[in-house]
Amino acid sequence: MKEKTKTMWAIILVLSALGIILCLAGCSKGNRYKVDLDGSDFCYEGVKESYRAGNDVTLYYTLIATDTDYSFYLDGEPINFEYDEKKGFVIRFTMPEHDVKLECNAKESMTYVLSGWNGEADVMLLDLYRAETAAEGSKESREYVITTIDDPDQVRLDVYVKEGGEEETCTSCSIPYENAHELLCFVYDNGLDAWNDLEEWVSLDGTQTVCKFWNGEEHIRVSTDRMPEGGEKTLDELFKLLEGCVQQ
């Protein structure tokens, strides 16, 4: 009888231990944590909504300017990264058991954006406009305009939208000047300032996209009427970056 009792207690203890282990495993499996990208979500690709502790995290920083030194910090500590010609900077780390913050520090020598501004308001830095004819014959358009304001750390982003036969609407918001700077870096890194000097170029029928930007002294205007092969894709990417600024 005593042996039978000992056996029963042993079984109970084993089952209790298994229950505790399964409970802990279930709790651990359910905990998910997020990566805070410090307001620069539009610069990264491959970001998931959340990760479990112990997961391998791989992110790609795609908005890269020339003549610029980059460094990344995870929760305030420097983190190593690699470079991929197709995907940009590759950042990898193991997700800890808490939310983390990933920051990018970019030190650059580019002055073409800053020169000629000196903090004065009402300088249009970037204007991206697209118009197309809808099926019923009406003209639809969307335009993003970035203009400096009295605060040198902020700029105004105006979004003009015209759909069908409706009146054009305008919404405005403030975004960091750093975002405007990154957008202009994208413009120059992709050579839009040289589009008007192309000896061989293509044009797009049906949809017209016009981009005007500040070079520190004057505004340069380029469009899908005269662009290099693949130029439309570059402008599409610029539209996505601007849309990302609106959604912040």
Phi, psi and omega in degrees: 000319181295321179296321179295320178296318179298320179296318179297317179295324178295318178297317179299317180296319179296315180296321179296318179296317178298321178298318179295317180298315180295322179296314179296320179296319180295319179295318180295322181294329184278343182282123179234146185230156186249158176252116176274120184264020172059037177078005182247038183303324184290349179274346187249153171232158178083015183275129175264161182296323179200166181222151173275151177302133181095348178292147172278125181254128177232120180237154179238123176265112191257342184269086188247128178259153177283162179054038181227135177262130183245145171215151183235145182229128177253113184054040176085354181254138179301142179231138180288153178211163180240174179235132175241129185300330183267329188249349181092210180286136181249119180247125180233141173198166178263130183292123176280183182272049175190163175296148180234161177238125179251121182243145176246130176247116182246119176249117186233162179253006180289131180237359184295333178281316185285325183296138178087355179262300177059022172089358182287152182275168174065032172259119179283116182271324184206137178221117180239119187233136176224134180226143176212158181266124180287172184300324182276004176097350180281157183264130177244145182209158175218137183218135176246128180231124178252125184228141178288155178232187182295332179275114183292346180268355181229158172225163178260134177247113177259135179240117180254129182228132175230120182238131179056223179267012182281163177289151178292138178247157180222130172237147184229149175207164177258139176228159179299142177301329179302323178295318178297320179298317180296323178294319179291326174299320177299317180301312183285323179298332180264009170072024180297333181292348180254001183300322183288349180258006182294137175276328176239128184209167178235164177229159183246132178263151174092304179246133178244131176238131181237133178235126175241137182212157185269131179253013180101339180232325182206173178265137176252135180243126175230164182202174177286359174285337181209099185211162177284167175301128182088003181296327180298322179297320178299316179293325176299318179295322178295320176301317181296320179296318178293319178298323177297325176296321180294323186278354180295000000 
